[in-house]
Each structure stands twice: as structure tokens, then as C-alpha cells.
Amino acid sequence: MVDFGCDFCRDDQNRLYGHVTQIGSSEARQRILLKCPRCGTLYENTPRGPDETQQLTPAEARRRYPDAPVADTP
Ligand SMILES: [Zn+2]
């Protein structure tokens, strides 16, 4: 169960078709880091294939994606 930040990123189509901004990726984790352009909520998802969206806190995102530009507050 994911607690989506707003209706834009709640919409599967927006997350799966690149309308939610990708700000990082991890080959080791085989995941990408996404940030909603509307509400700033951070998500981790698979780069392709089945949707496995997980919401991340900024602290979690920084830990998993040290190179990504993650702000302290969304
Ligand atoms: Zn949003």
C-alpha cells in the first residue's frame, strides 16, 4: 500500500510512462528513483516491467541513491 502524495502521481499512467520525473537510478538495486513534479513525493520503482512503486522518504532516497539530487524537504 503506497501513500501517494497527490492525484498526479497516484495515476499509474503518469508513473509508468515517464510523466513523473526520474532523478536517479541504481543498477545494484535495479530500481529507479522518481519524484512527482506536482507534489515532490519520492518513489522507487522498477525501470520497466511490473509496477512496484514504493514511497521513499528523502532520507531513504539519499541513502539508496547517493548521487541523486534529493532535497531535505519535498
Ligand atoms: Zn504527486
N, CA, C, O and the ligand as a Tripos MOL2 file, in Angstrom:
@<TRIPOS>MOLECULE
protein
  297   295    75     0     0
PROTEIN
NO_CHARGES

@<TRIPOS>ATOM
      1 N           0.8650   -1.2020    0.0000 N.3       1 MET1
      2 CA          0.0000    0.0000    0.0000 C.3       1 MET1
      3 C           0.8940    1.2430    0.0000 C.2       1 MET1
      4 O           1.7060    1.4410    0.9040 O.2       1 MET1
      5 N           0.7290    2.0580   -1.0150 N.am      2 VAL2
      6 CA          1.5560    3.2520   -1.1360 C.3       2 VAL2
      7 C           0.7070    4.4850   -0.8350 C.2       2 VAL2
      8 O          -0.4280    4.6070   -1.2970 O.2       2 VAL2
      9 N           1.2770    5.3810   -0.0610 N.am      3 ASP3
     10 CA          0.5770    6.6100    0.2880 C.3       3 ASP3
     11 C           0.9800    7.6960   -0.7130 C.2       3 ASP3
     12 O           1.9590    8.4120   -0.4990 O.2       3 ASP3
     13 N           0.2270    7.8110   -1.7970 N.am      4 PHE4
     14 CA          0.6020    8.7480   -2.8570 C.3       4 PHE4
     15 C           0.3910   10.1910   -2.4190 C.2       4 PHE4
     16 O          -0.5140   10.5100   -1.6480 O.2       4 PHE4
     17 N           1.2680   11.0560   -2.9440 N.am      5 GLY5
     18 CA          1.2450   12.4450   -2.4990 C.3       5 GLY5
     19 C           0.1210   13.2580   -3.1130 C.2       5 GLY5
     20 O          -0.3960   14.1770   -2.4780 O.2       5 GLY5
     21 N          -0.2690   12.9290   -4.3510 N.am      6 CYS6
     22 CA         -1.3340   13.6960   -4.9940 C.3       6 CYS6
     23 C          -1.9480   12.8540   -6.1160 C.2       6 CYS6
     24 O          -1.4850   11.7510   -6.4040 O.2       6 CYS6
     25 N          -2.9770   13.3840   -6.7310 N.am      7 ASP7
     26 CA         -3.6740   12.6270   -7.7720 C.3       7 ASP7
     27 C          -2.7990   12.3850   -8.9980 C.2       7 ASP7
     28 O          -2.9690   11.3900   -9.7020 O.2       7 ASP7
     29 N          -1.8530   13.3080   -9.2520 N.am      8 PHE8
     30 CA         -0.9940   13.1570  -10.4320 C.3       8 PHE8
     31 C          -0.1290   11.9000  -10.3160 C.2       8 PHE8
     32 O          -0.0880   11.0820  -11.2350 O.2       8 PHE8
     33 N           0.5580   11.7540   -9.1890 N.am      9 CYS9
     34 CA          1.4460   10.5900   -9.0570 C.3       9 CYS9
     35 C           0.6880    9.3440   -8.6220 C.2       9 CYS9
     36 O           1.2270    8.2380   -8.6810 O.2       9 CYS9
     37 N          -0.5570    9.5130   -8.1860 N.am     10 ARG10
     38 CA         -1.3910    8.3520   -7.8770 C.3      10 ARG10
     39 C          -1.7750    7.6130   -9.1670 C.2      10 ARG10
     40 O          -2.0630    6.4160   -9.1500 O.2      10 ARG10
     41 N          -1.7700    8.3450  -10.2710 N.am     11 ASP11
     42 CA         -2.1910    7.8020  -11.5580 C.3      11 ASP11
     43 C          -1.1030    6.8960  -12.1420 C.2      11 ASP11
     44 O          -0.0100    7.3640  -12.4590 O.2      11 ASP11
     45 N          -1.3990    5.6120  -12.2820 N.am     12 ASP12
     46 CA         -0.4280    4.6530  -12.8170 C.3      12 ASP12
     47 C           0.1620    5.1050  -14.1420 C.2      12 ASP12
     48 O           1.3570    4.9330  -14.3820 O.2      12 ASP12
     49 N          -0.6620    5.6800  -14.9980 N.am     13 GLN13
     50 CA         -0.2030    6.0870  -16.3320 C.3      13 GLN13
     51 C           0.9270    7.1130  -16.2050 C.2      13 GLN13
     52 O           1.9130    7.0470  -16.9390 O.2      13 GLN13
     53 N           0.7850    8.0430  -15.2890 N.am     14 ASN14
     54 CA          1.8210    9.0600  -15.1210 C.3      14 ASN14
     55 C           3.1260    8.4540  -14.6170 C.2      14 ASN14
     56 O           4.2080    8.8420  -15.0590 O.2      14 ASN14
     57 N           3.0220    7.5020  -13.6890 N.am     15 ARG15
     58 CA          4.2470    6.8970  -13.1550 C.3      15 ARG15
     59 C           4.9070    5.9820  -14.1760 C.2      15 ARG15
     60 O           6.1330    5.9580  -14.2830 O.2      15 ARG15
     61 N           4.1180    5.2380  -14.9200 N.am     16 LEU16
     62 CA          4.6960    4.2130  -15.7890 C.3      16 LEU16
     63 C           5.1660    4.7760  -17.1210 C.2      16 LEU16
     64 O           5.9850    4.1530  -17.7960 O.2      16 LEU16
     65 N           4.6710    5.9260  -17.5070 N.am     17 TYR17
     66 CA          5.0220    6.4480  -18.8260 C.3      17 TYR17
     67 C           5.8460    7.7240  -18.7530 C.2      17 TYR17
     68 O           5.8180    8.5510  -19.6650 O.2      17 TYR17
     69 N           6.5780    7.8730  -17.6560 N.am     18 GLY18
     70 CA          7.6040    8.9000  -17.6220 C.3      18 GLY18
     71 C           7.1350   10.3010  -17.3200 C.2      18 GLY18
     72 O           7.8910   11.2530  -17.5070 O.2      18 GLY18
     73 N           5.8990   10.4570  -16.8560 N.am     19 HIS19
     74 CA          5.4380   11.8020  -16.5250 C.3      19 HIS19
     75 C           5.8420   12.2180  -15.1170 C.2      19 HIS19
     76 O           5.7670   13.3900  -14.7500 O.2      19 HIS19
     77 N           6.2710   11.2260  -14.3380 N.am     20 VAL20
     78 CA          6.8560   11.5200  -13.0310 C.3      20 VAL20
     79 C           8.3690   11.5060  -13.2350 C.2      20 VAL20
     80 O           8.9170   10.5370  -13.7610 O.2      20 VAL20
     81 N           9.0390   12.5690  -12.8230 N.am     21 THR21
     82 CA         10.4400   12.7940  -13.1660 C.3      21 THR21
     83 C          11.3720   11.7560  -12.5450 C.2      21 THR21
     84 O          11.3180   11.4960  -11.3430 O.2      21 THR21
     85 N          12.2360   11.1650  -13.3900 N.am     22 GLN22
     86 CA         13.2670   10.2740  -12.8660 C.3      22 GLN22
     87 C          14.4750   11.0920  -12.4460 C.2      22 GLN22
     88 O          15.0530   11.8040  -13.2670 O.2      22 GLN22
     89 N          14.8640   11.0030  -11.1880 N.am     23 ILE23
     90 CA         16.0170   11.7890  -10.7230 C.3      23 ILE23
     91 C          17.1870   10.9180  -10.3120 C.2      23 ILE23
     92 O          18.2200   11.4400   -9.8920 O.2      23 ILE23
     93 N          17.0520    9.6010  -10.4220 N.am     24 GLY24
     94 CA         18.1840    8.7440  -10.0960 C.3      24 GLY24
     95 C          17.9000    7.3170  -10.4960 C.2      24 GLY24
     96 O          16.7610    6.9370  -10.7660 O.2      24 GLY24
     97 N          18.9760    6.5260  -10.5280 N.am     25 SER25
     98 CA         18.7920    5.1100  -10.8020 C.3      25 SER25
     99 C          19.9040    4.3400  -10.1120 C.2      25 SER25
    100 O          20.9790    4.8790   -9.8500 O.2      25 SER25
    101 N          19.6360    3.0860   -9.8220 N.am     26 SER26
    102 CA         20.6150    2.2400   -9.1630 C.3      26 SER26
    103 C          20.6680    0.9100   -9.8810 C.2      26 SER26
    104 O          19.6930    0.1590   -9.9090 O.2      26 SER26
    105 N          21.8390    0.6270  -10.4720 N.am     27 GLU27
    106 CA         21.9810   -0.6580  -11.1360 C.3      27 GLU27
    107 C          21.9800   -1.7820  -10.1240 C.2      27 GLU27
    108 O          21.4230   -2.8530  -10.3640 O.2      27 GLU27
    109 N          22.6110   -1.5260   -8.9890 N.am     28 ALA28
    110 CA         22.6830   -2.5610   -7.9550 C.3      28 ALA28
    111 C          21.2800   -2.9260   -7.4640 C.2      28 ALA28
    112 O          20.9720   -4.0970   -7.2460 O.2      28 ALA28
    113 N          20.4410   -1.9060   -7.2940 N.am     29 ARG29
    114 CA         19.0990   -2.1800   -6.7770 C.3      29 ARG29
    115 C          18.1260   -2.5410   -7.8910 C.2      29 ARG29
    116 O          17.0320   -3.0400   -7.6260 O.2      29 ARG29
    117 N          18.5280   -2.2850   -9.1650 N.am     30 GLN30
    118 CA         17.6170   -2.4890  -10.2880 C.3      30 GLN30
    119 C          16.3340   -1.6920  -10.0940 C.2      30 GLN30
    120 O          15.2270   -2.1710  -10.3380 O.2      30 GLN30
    121 N          16.5290   -0.4610   -9.6470 N.am     31 ARG31
    122 CA         15.3740    0.3950   -9.3870 C.3      31 ARG31
    123 C          15.7080    1.8040   -9.8620 C.2      31 ARG31
    124 O          16.8760    2.1670   -9.9990 O.2      31 ARG31
    125 N          14.6720    2.5870  -10.1090 N.am     32 ILE32
    126 CA         14.8550    3.9910  -10.4170 C.3      32 ILE32
    127 C          14.1860    4.8370   -9.3390 C.2      32 ILE32
    128 O          13.2460    4.4090   -8.6700 O.2      32 ILE32
    129 N          14.7050    6.0480   -9.1960 N.am     33 LEU33
    130 CA         14.1700    6.9780   -8.2120 C.3      33 LEU33
    131 C          13.3340    8.0230   -8.9520 C.2      33 LEU33
    132 O          13.8150    8.6630   -9.8870 O.2      33 LEU33
    133 N          12.1060    8.1870   -8.5340 N.am     34 LEU34
    134 CA         11.1750    9.1000   -9.1850 C.3      34 LEU34
    135 C          10.7400   10.1910   -8.2250 C.2      34 LEU34
    136 O          10.6460    9.9780   -7.0160 O.2      34 LEU34
    137 N          10.4730   11.3750   -8.7900 N.am     35 LYS35
    138 CA          9.9700   12.4720   -7.9720 C.3      35 LYS35
    139 C           8.7930   13.1110   -8.6870 C.2      35 LYS35
    140 O           8.9050   13.5040   -9.8480 O.2      35 LYS35
    141 N           7.6790   13.2140   -8.0030 N.am     36 CYS36
    142 CA          6.4920   13.8160   -8.6100 C.3      36 CYS36
    143 C           6.7220   15.3050   -8.8500 C.2      36 CYS36
    144 O           7.1180   16.0260   -7.9340 O.2      36 CYS36
    145 N           6.4740   15.7740  -10.0870 N.am     37 PRO37
    146 CA          6.6910   17.1960  -10.4030 C.3      37 PRO37
    147 C           5.6480   18.0970   -9.7550 C.2      37 PRO37
    148 O           5.8380   19.3110   -9.6890 O.2      37 PRO37
    149 N           4.5650   17.5300   -9.2840 N.am     38 ARG38
    150 CA          3.4990   18.3370   -8.6720 C.3      38 ARG38
    151 C           3.6930   18.4790   -7.1710 C.2      38 ARG38
    152 O           3.6650   19.5880   -6.6370 O.2      38 ARG38
    153 N           3.8910   17.3460   -6.4870 N.am     39 CYS39
    154 CA          3.9050   17.3970   -5.0160 C.3      39 CYS39
    155 C           5.2800   17.0920   -4.4240 C.2      39 CYS39
    156 O           5.4950   17.2900   -3.2280 O.2      39 CYS39
    157 N           6.2220   16.6060   -5.2580 N.am     40 GLY40
    158 CA          7.5780   16.3750   -4.7670 C.3      40 GLY40
    159 C           7.7810   15.0730   -4.0150 C.2      40 GLY40
    160 O           8.8650   14.8250   -3.4870 O.2      40 GLY40
    161 N           6.7570   14.2410   -3.9600 N.am     41 THR41
    162 CA          6.9060   12.9610   -3.2660 C.3      41 THR41
    163 C           7.8780   12.0630   -4.0330 C.2      41 THR41
    164 O           7.8790   12.0430   -5.2640 O.2      41 THR41
    165 N           8.7020   11.3240   -3.2910 N.am     42 LEU42
    166 CA          9.7140   10.4500   -3.8870 C.3      42 LEU42
    167 C           9.2200    9.0140   -3.9130 C.2      42 LEU42
    168 O           8.5830    8.5290   -2.9780 O.2      42 LEU42
    169 N           9.5400    8.3460   -5.0310 N.am     43 TYR43
    170 CA          9.1440    6.9440   -5.1870 C.3      43 TYR43
    171 C          10.2990    6.1590   -5.7740 C.2      43 TYR43
    172 O          11.1450    6.6880   -6.4950 O.2      43 TYR43
    173 N          10.3050    4.8790   -5.4390 N.am     44 GLU44
    174 CA         11.2290    3.9590   -6.0840 C.3      44 GLU44
    175 C          10.3830    2.9970   -6.9000 C.2      44 GLU44
    176 O           9.3210    2.5560   -6.4600 O.2      44 GLU44
    177 N          10.8700    2.6740   -8.1030 N.am     45 ASN45
    178 CA         10.1110    1.7460   -8.9410 C.3      45 ASN45
    179 C          11.0660    0.9440   -9.8020 C.2      45 ASN45
    180 O          12.2510    1.2630   -9.9040 O.2      45 ASN45
    181 N          10.5370   -0.1000  -10.4190 N.am     46 THR46
    182 CA         11.3270   -0.8540  -11.3800 C.3      46 THR46
    183 C          11.4520   -0.0150  -12.6450 C.2      46 THR46
    184 O          10.5220    0.7100  -12.9970 O.2      46 THR46
    185 N          12.6040   -0.1040  -13.3450 N.am     47 PRO47
    186 CA         12.7780    0.7050  -14.5640 C.3      47 PRO47
    187 C          11.8460    0.2560  -15.6840 C.2      47 PRO47
    188 O          11.5000    1.0550  -16.5540 O.2      47 PRO47
    189 N          11.4440   -0.9800  -15.6740 N.am     48 ARG48
    190 CA         10.4970   -1.4670  -16.6730 C.3      48 ARG48
    191 C           9.8050   -2.6770  -16.0660 C.2      48 ARG48
    192 O          10.1850   -3.1630  -15.0010 O.2      48 ARG48
    193 N           8.8010   -3.1420  -16.7520 N.am     49 GLY49
    194 CA          8.1090   -4.3080  -16.2370 C.3      49 GLY49
    195 C           7.0730   -3.9270  -15.2010 C.2      49 GLY49
    196 O           6.5550   -2.8100  -15.2010 O.2      49 GLY49
    197 N           6.7790   -4.8580  -14.3280 N.am     50 PRO50
    198 CA          5.6570   -4.6510  -13.4090 C.3      50 PRO50
    199 C           5.8880   -3.4580  -12.4890 C.2      50 PRO50
    200 O           7.0040   -3.2010  -12.0380 O.2      50 PRO50
    201 N           4.8240   -2.7530  -12.2310 N.am     51 ASP51
    202 CA          4.8710   -1.6100  -11.3340 C.3      51 ASP51
    203 C           5.0830   -2.0870   -9.9020 C.2      51 ASP51
    204 O           4.2820   -2.8520   -9.3660 O.2      51 ASP51
    205 N           6.1700   -1.6270   -9.2920 N.am     52 GLU52
    206 CA          6.4080   -1.9690   -7.8850 C.3      52 GLU52
    207 C           6.6920   -0.6950   -7.1110 C.2      52 GLU52
    208 O           7.6580   -0.6130   -6.3530 O.2      52 GLU52
    209 N           5.8380    0.2940   -7.3140 N.am     53 THR53
    210 CA          6.0570    1.5880   -6.6960 C.3      53 THR53
    211 C           6.1050    1.4850   -5.1730 C.2      53 THR53
    212 O           5.2690    0.8490   -4.5310 O.2      53 THR53
    213 N           7.1310    2.1470   -4.6320 N.am     54 GLN54
    214 CA          7.2960    2.2330   -3.1850 C.3      54 GLN54
    215 C           7.5540    3.6910   -2.8670 C.2      54 GLN54
    216 O           8.3380    4.3380   -3.5610 O.2      54 GLN54
    217 N           6.9280    4.2170   -1.8590 N.am     55 GLN55
    218 CA          7.2260    5.5970   -1.4860 C.3      55 GLN55
    219 C           8.4840    5.6280   -0.6250 C.2      55 GLN55
    220 O           8.6740    4.7710    0.2380 O.2      55 GLN55
    221 N           9.3470    6.6250   -0.8640 N.am     56 LEU56
    222 CA         10.5600    6.7800   -0.0710 C.3      56 LEU56
    223 C          10.5340    8.1250    0.6480 C.2      56 LEU56
    224 O          10.0250    9.1110    0.1170 O.2      56 LEU56
    225 N          11.0780    8.1560    1.8390 N.am     57 THR57
    226 CA         11.3210    9.4370    2.4900 C.3      57 THR57
    227 C          12.5950   10.0160    1.8780 C.2      57 THR57
    228 O          13.3850    9.2730    1.2950 O.2      57 THR57
    229 N          12.8120   11.3320    1.9980 N.am     58 PRO58
    230 CA         14.0580   11.9080    1.4900 C.3      58 PRO58
    231 C          15.2930   11.2090    2.0670 C.2      58 PRO58
    232 O          16.2750   11.0060    1.3530 O.2      58 PRO58
    233 N          15.2540   10.8440    3.3370 N.am     59 ALA59
    234 CA         16.4040   10.1720    3.9610 C.3      59 ALA59
    235 C          16.6610    8.8120    3.3140 C.2      59 ALA59
    236 O          17.8080    8.4500    3.0540 O.2      59 ALA59
    237 N          15.6020    8.0720    3.0580 N.am     60 GLU60
    238 CA         15.7570    6.7710    2.4040 C.3      60 GLU60
    239 C          16.2890    6.9460    0.9900 C.2      60 GLU60
    240 O          17.1600    6.1980    0.5450 O.2      60 GLU60
    241 N          15.7550    7.9450    0.2870 N.am     61 ALA61
    242 CA         16.1820    8.1770   -1.0910 C.3      61 ALA61
    243 C          17.6620    8.5400   -1.1440 C.2      61 ALA61
    244 O          18.3870    8.0700   -2.0200 O.2      61 ALA61
    245 N          18.1070    9.3690   -0.2170 N.am     62 ARG62
    246 CA         19.5230    9.7580   -0.1970 C.3      62 ARG62
    247 C          20.4150    8.5630    0.0850 C.2      62 ARG62
    248 O          21.4950    8.4300   -0.4910 O.2      62 ARG62
    249 N          19.9530    7.6890    0.9800 N.am     63 ARG63
    250 CA         20.7490    6.5210    1.3390 C.3      63 ARG63
    251 C          20.8500    5.5660    0.1430 C.2      63 ARG63
    252 O          21.9140    5.0080   -0.1270 O.2      63 ARG63
    253 N          19.7460    5.3900   -0.5570 N.am     64 ARG64
    254 CA         19.7430    4.4240   -1.6610 C.3      64 ARG64
    255 C          20.3190    4.9920   -2.9460 C.2      64 ARG64
    256 O          20.8580    4.2560   -3.7730 O.2      64 ARG64
    257 N          20.2050    6.2960   -3.1100 N.am     65 TYR65
    258 CA         20.6840    6.9640   -4.3440 C.3      65 TYR65
    259 C          21.5370    8.1590   -3.9610 C.2      65 TYR65
    260 O          21.0960    9.3050   -4.0560 O.2      65 TYR65
    261 N          22.7770    7.8840   -3.5230 N.am     66 PRO66
    262 CA         23.6440    8.9660   -3.0240 C.3      66 PRO66
    263 C          23.8890   10.0530   -4.0770 C.2      66 PRO66
    264 O          24.1500   11.2020   -3.7200 O.2      66 PRO66
    265 N          23.8100    9.7140   -5.3470 N.am     67 ASP67
    266 CA         24.1120   10.6790   -6.4050 C.3      67 ASP67
    267 C          22.9210   11.5180   -6.8270 C.2      67 ASP67
    268 O          23.0810   12.4990   -7.5520 O.2      67 ASP67
    269 N          21.7360   11.1480   -6.3860 N.am     68 ALA68
    270 CA         20.5360   11.8550   -6.8420 C.3      68 ALA68
    271 C          20.3490   13.1700   -6.0900 C.2      68 ALA68
    272 O          20.6820   13.2710   -4.9090 O.2      68 ALA68
    273 N          19.8110   14.1810   -6.7840 N.am     69 PRO69
    274 CA         19.5730   15.4740   -6.1460 C.3      69 PRO69
    275 C          18.3040   15.4340   -5.2890 C.2      69 PRO69
    276 O          17.2280   15.8280   -5.7370 O.2      69 PRO69
    277 N          18.4450   14.9620   -4.0740 N.am     70 VAL70
    278 CA         17.3020   14.8430   -3.1700 C.3      70 VAL70
    279 C          17.3510   15.9660   -2.1430 C.2      70 VAL70
    280 O          18.3130   16.0830   -1.3840 O.2      70 VAL70
    281 N          16.3190   16.7800   -2.1270 N.am     71 ALA71
    282 CA         16.2560   17.8730   -1.1600 C.3      71 ALA71
    283 C          15.7780   17.3440    0.1850 C.2      71 ALA71
    284 O          15.1840   16.2700    0.2720 O.2      71 ALA71
    285 N          16.0470   18.1140    1.2220 N.am     72 ASP72
    286 CA         15.6230   17.7080    2.5520 C.3      72 ASP72
    287 C          14.1110   17.6490    2.6760 C.2      72 ASP72
    288 O          13.5590   16.7350    3.2880 O.2      72 ASP72
    289 N          13.4510   18.6370    2.0870 N.am     73 THR73
    290 CA         12.0050   18.6400    2.1170 C.3      73 THR73
    291 C          11.5050   18.4860    0.6790 C.2      73 THR73
    292 O          12.1190   19.0140   -0.2480 O.2      73 THR73
    293 N          10.4280   17.7860    0.4950 N.am     74 PRO74
    294 CA          9.9190   17.5560   -0.8410 C.3      74 PRO74
    295 C           9.5240   18.8570   -1.5450 C.2      74 PRO74
    296 O           9.0730   18.8270   -2.6900 O.2      74 PRO74
    297 ZN          2.3150   13.9230   -6.6610 Zn       75 ZN75
@<TRIPOS>BOND
     1     1     2 1
     2     2     3 1
     3     3     4 2
     4     3     5 am
     5     5     6 1
     6     6     7 1
     7     7     8 2
     8     7     9 am
     9     9    10 1
    10    10    11 1
    11    11    12 2
    12    11    13 am
    13    13    14 1
    14    14    15 1
    15    15    16 2
    16    15    17 am
    17    17    18 1
    18    18    19 1
    19    19    20 2
    20    19    21 am
    21    21    22 1
    22    22    23 1
    23    23    24 2
    24    23    25 am
    25    25    26 1
    26    26    27 1
    27    27    28 2
    28    27    29 am
    29    29    30 1
    30    30    31 1
    31    31    32 2
    32    31    33 am
    33    33    34 1
    34    34    35 1
    35    35    36 2
    36    35    37 am
    37    37    38 1
    38    38    39 1
    39    39    40 2
    40    39    41 am
    41    41    42 1
    42    42    43 1
    43    43    44 2
    44    43    45 am
    45    45    46 1
    46    46    47 1
    47    47    48 2
    48    47    49 am
    49    49    50 1
    50    50    51 1
    51    51    52 2
    52    51    53 am
    53    53    54 1
    54    54    55 1
    55    55    56 2
    56    55    57 am
    57    57    58 1
    58    58    59 1
    59    59    60 2
    60    59    61 am
    61    61    62 1
    62    62    63 1
    63    63    64 2
    64    63    65 am
    65    65    66 1
    66    66    67 1
    67    67    68 2
    68    67    69 am
    69    69    70 1
    70    70    71 1
    71    71    72 2
    72    71    73 am
    73    73    74 1
    74    74    75 1
    75    75    76 2
    76    75    77 am
    77    77    78 1
    78    78    79 1
    79    79    80 2
    80    79    81 am
    81    81    82 1
    82    82    83 1
    83    83    84 2
    84    83    85 am
    85    85    86 1
    86    86    87 1
    87    87    88 2
    88    87    89 am
    89    89    90 1
    90    90    91 1
    91    91    92 2
    92    91    93 am
    93    93    94 1
    94    94    95 1
    95    95    96 2
    96    95    97 am
    97    97    98 1
    98    98    99 1
    99    99   100 2
   100    99   101 am
   101   101   102 1
   102   102   103 1
   103   103   104 2
   104   103   105 am
   105   105   106 1
   106   106   107 1
   107   107   108 2
   108   107   109 am
   109   109   110 1
   110   110   111 1
   111   111   112 2
   112   111   113 am
   113   113   114 1
   114   114   115 1
   115   115   116 2
   116   115   117 am
   117   117   118 1
   118   118   119 1
   119   119   120 2
   120   119   121 am
   121   121   122 1
   122   122   123 1
   123   123   124 2
   124   123   125 am
   125   125   126 1
   126   126   127 1
   127   127   128 2
   128   127   129 am
   129   129   130 1
   130   130   131 1
   131   131   132 2
   132   131   133 am
   133   133   134 1
   134   134   135 1
   135   135   136 2
   136   135   137 am
   137   137   138 1
   138   138   139 1
   139   139   140 2
   140   139   141 am
   141   141   142 1
   142   142   143 1
   143   143   144 2
   144   143   145 am
   145   145   146 1
   146   146   147 1
   147   147   148 2
   148   147   149 am
   149   149   150 1
   150   150   151 1
   151   151   152 2
   152   151   153 am
   153   153   154 1
   154   154   155 1
   155   155   156 2
   156   155   157 am
   157   157   158 1
   158   158   159 1
   159   159   160 2
   160   159   161 am
   161   161   162 1
   162   162   163 1
   163   163   164 2
   164   163   165 am
   165   165   166 1
   166   166   167 1
   167   167   168 2
   168   167   169 am
   169   169   170 1
   170   170   171 1
   171   171   172 2
   172   171   173 am
   173   173   174 1
   174   174   175 1
   175   175   176 2
   176   175   177 am
   177   177   178 1
   178   178   179 1
   179   179   180 2
   180   179   181 am
   181   181   182 1
   182   182   183 1
   183   183   184 2
   184   183   185 am
   185   185   186 1
   186   186   187 1
   187   187   188 2
   188   187   189 am
   189   189   190 1
   190   190   191 1
   191   191   192 2
   192   191   193 am
   193   193   194 1
   194   194   195 1
   195   195   196 2
   196   195   197 am
   197   197   198 1
   198   198   199 1
   199   199   200 2
   200   199   201 am
   201   201   202 1
   202   202   203 1
   203   203   204 2
   204   203   205 am
   205   205   206 1
   206   206   207 1
   207   207   208 2
   208   207   209 am
   209   209   210 1
   210   210   211 1
   211   211   212 2
   212   211   213 am
   213   213   214 1
   214   214   215 1
   215   215   216 2
   216   215   217 am
   217   217   218 1
   218   218   219 1
   219   219   220 2
   220   219   221 am
   221   221   222 1
   222   222   223 1
   223   223   224 2
   224   223   225 am
   225   225   226 1
   226   226   227 1
   227   227   228 2
   228   227   229 am
   229   229   230 1
   230   230   231 1
   231   231   232 2
   232   231   233 am
   233   233   234 1
   234   234   235 1
   235   235   236 2
   236   235   237 am
   237   237   238 1
   238   238   239 1
   239   239   240 2
   240   239   241 am
   241   241   242 1
   242   242   243 1
   243   243   244 2
   244   243   245 am
   245   245   246 1
   246   246   247 1
   247   247   248 2
   248   247   249 am
   249   249   250 1
   250   250   251 1
   251   251   252 2
   252   251   253 am
   253   253   254 1
   254   254   255 1
   255   255   256 2
   256   255   257 am
   257   257   258 1
   258   258   259 1
   259   259   260 2
   260   259   261 am
   261   261   262 1
   262   262   263 1
   263   263   264 2
   264   263   265 am
   265   265   266 1
   266   266   267 1
   267   267   268 2
   268   267   269 am
   269   269   270 1
   270   270   271 1
   271   271   272 2
   272   271   273 am
   273   273   274 1
   274   274   275 1
   275   275   276 2
   276   275   277 am
   277   277   278 1
   278   278   279 1
   279   279   280 2
   280   279   281 am
   281   281   282 1
   282   282   283 1
   283   283   284 2
   284   283   285 am
   285   285   286 1
   286   286   287 1
   287   287   288 2
   288   287   289 am
   289   289   290 1
   290   290   291 1
   291   291   292 2
   292   291   293 am
   293   293   294 1
   294   294   295 1
   295   295   296 2
@<TRIPOS>SUBSTRUCTURE
     1 MET1         2 RESIDUE 1 A MET
     2 VAL2         6 RESIDUE 1 A VAL
     3 ASP3        10 RESIDUE 1 A ASP
     4 PHE4        14 RESIDUE 1 A PHE
     5 GLY5        18 RESIDUE 1 A GLY
     6 CYS6        22 RESIDUE 1 A CYS
     7 ASP7        26 RESIDUE 1 A ASP
     8 PHE8        30 RESIDUE 1 A PHE
     9 CYS9        34 RESIDUE 1 A CYS
    10 ARG10       38 RESIDUE 1 A ARG
    11 ASP11       42 RESIDUE 1 A ASP
    12 ASP12       46 RESIDUE 1 A ASP
    13 GLN13       50 RESIDUE 1 A GLN
    14 ASN14       54 RESIDUE 1 A ASN
    15 ARG15       58 RESIDUE 1 A ARG
    16 LEU16       62 RESIDUE 1 A LEU
    17 TYR17       66 RESIDUE 1 A TYR
    18 GLY18       70 RESIDUE 1 A GLY
    19 HIS19       74 RESIDUE 1 A HIS
    20 VAL20       78 RESIDUE 1 A VAL
    21 THR21       82 RESIDUE 1 A THR
    22 GLN22       86 RESIDUE 1 A GLN
    23 ILE23       90 RESIDUE 1 A ILE
    24 GLY24       94 RESIDUE 1 A GLY
    25 SER25       98 RESIDUE 1 A SER
    26 SER26      102 RESIDUE 1 A SER
    27 GLU27      106 RESIDUE 1 A GLU
    28 ALA28      110 RESIDUE 1 A ALA
    29 ARG29      114 RESIDUE 1 A ARG
    30 GLN30      118 RESIDUE 1 A GLN
    31 ARG31      122 RESIDUE 1 A ARG
    32 ILE32      126 RESIDUE 1 A ILE
    33 LEU33      130 RESIDUE 1 A LEU
    34 LEU34      134 RESIDUE 1 A LEU
    35 LYS35      138 RESIDUE 1 A LYS
    36 CYS36      142 RESIDUE 1 A CYS
    37 PRO37      146 RESIDUE 1 A PRO
    38 ARG38      150 RESIDUE 1 A ARG
    39 CYS39      154 RESIDUE 1 A CYS
    40 GLY40      158 RESIDUE 1 A GLY
    41 THR41      162 RESIDUE 1 A THR
    42 LEU42      166 RESIDUE 1 A LEU
    43 TYR43      170 RESIDUE 1 A TYR
    44 GLU44      174 RESIDUE 1 A GLU
    45 ASN45      178 RESIDUE 1 A ASN
    46 THR46      182 RESIDUE 1 A THR
    47 PRO47      186 RESIDUE 1 A PRO
    48 ARG48      190 RESIDUE 1 A ARG
    49 GLY49      194 RESIDUE 1 A GLY
    50 PRO50      198 RESIDUE 1 A PRO
    51 ASP51      202 RESIDUE 1 A ASP
    52 GLU52      206 RESIDUE 1 A GLU
    53 THR53      210 RESIDUE 1 A THR
    54 GLN54      214 RESIDUE 1 A GLN
    55 GLN55      218 RESIDUE 1 A GLN
    56 LEU56      222 RESIDUE 1 A LEU
    57 THR57      226 RESIDUE 1 A THR
    58 PRO58      230 RESIDUE 1 A PRO
    59 ALA59      234 RESIDUE 1 A ALA
    60 GLU60      238 RESIDUE 1 A GLU
    61 ALA61      242 RESIDUE 1 A ALA
    62 ARG62      246 RESIDUE 1 A ARG
    63 ARG63      250 RESIDUE 1 A ARG
    64 ARG64      254 RESIDUE 1 A ARG
    65 TYR65      258 RESIDUE 1 A TYR
    66 PRO66      262 RESIDUE 1 A PRO
    67 ASP67      266 RESIDUE 1 A ASP
    68 ALA68      270 RESIDUE 1 A ALA
    69 PRO69      274 RESIDUE 1 A PRO
    70 VAL70      278 RESIDUE 1 A VAL
    71 ALA71      282 RESIDUE 1 A ALA
    72 ASP72      286 RESIDUE 1 A ASP
    73 THR73      290 RESIDUE 1 A THR
    74 PRO74      294 RESIDUE 1 A PRO
    75 ZN75       297 GROUP 0 **** ****
